[in-house]
Amino acid sequence: MTVSKELLDILACPKCKGGIYLNENRDGLICDVCRLIYEIRDDIPIMLIEEAKPLEYNKTP
């Protein structure tokens, strides 16, 4: 099971209050504005700023 569409529709980034979306692996929620990913554990989004991880930038030489 994964996070429901209804839950995704009402969730917002706790830092900037902007929109978030599921990542490709469906194991995290991404905020592009803050460049953070909020992990999903046991189908529960962990929406704590201090638990969020920074998104890695694609580095090209």
C-alpha positions as CSV (number, residue, x, y, z in Angstrom):
1,M,0.0,0.0,0.0
2,T,1.1,3.6,-0.6
3,V,0.0,7.0,0.4
4,S,-3.5,7.7,-0.9
5,K,-4.3,10.3,-3.5
6,E,-6.7,12.0,-1.0
7,L,-3.8,12.4,1.6
8,L,-1.4,13.7,-1.1
9,D,-4.0,16.3,-2.1
10,I,-4.1,17.8,1.5
11,L,-0.4,17.4,2.5
12,A,2.0,20.4,2.1
13,C,5.6,21.0,2.9
14,P,5.8,21.9,6.6
15,K,8.7,24.3,5.9
16,C,7.4,26.4,3.0
17,K,3.7,25.3,3.0
18,G,4.1,24.5,-0.7
19,G,3.1,21.5,-2.8
20,I,4.8,18.1,-2.5
21,Y,4.7,15.0,-4.7
22,L,5.8,11.4,-4.6
23,N,9.2,10.5,-5.8
24,E,9.8,7.9,-8.5
25,N,10.4,5.1,-5.9
26,R,7.2,6.1,-4.1
27,D,9.1,6.1,-0.7
28,G,9.3,9.8,-0.2
29,L,7.6,13.1,-0.8
30,I,9.5,15.9,-2.5
31,C,9.4,19.6,-2.1
32,D,11.1,21.3,-5.0
33,V,11.1,24.7,-3.4
34,C,12.9,23.6,-0.3
35,R,14.9,20.9,-2.1
36,L,13.9,18.4,0.6
37,I,12.5,14.8,0.6
38,Y,10.3,13.6,3.4
39,E,10.6,9.8,3.9
40,I,7.5,7.5,3.9
41,R,7.9,4.8,6.6
42,D,5.3,2.0,6.9
43,D,2.9,4.0,4.6
44,I,3.2,7.0,6.9
45,P,4.8,10.3,5.6
46,I,7.3,11.6,8.2
47,M,6.5,15.4,7.8
48,L,9.1,16.7,10.3
49,I,11.5,19.3,8.9
50,E,14.4,18.0,11.1
51,E,13.9,14.5,9.6
52,A,13.8,15.6,6.0
53,K,16.8,15.0,3.8
54,P,18.2,17.4,1.2
55,L,17.7,16.4,-2.4
56,E,20.9,15.6,-4.2
57,Y,21.7,17.8,-7.2
58,N,22.7,16.2,-10.5
59,K,26.3,17.2,-10.9
60,T,27.8,17.1,-14.4
61,P,31.5,17.6,-15.0
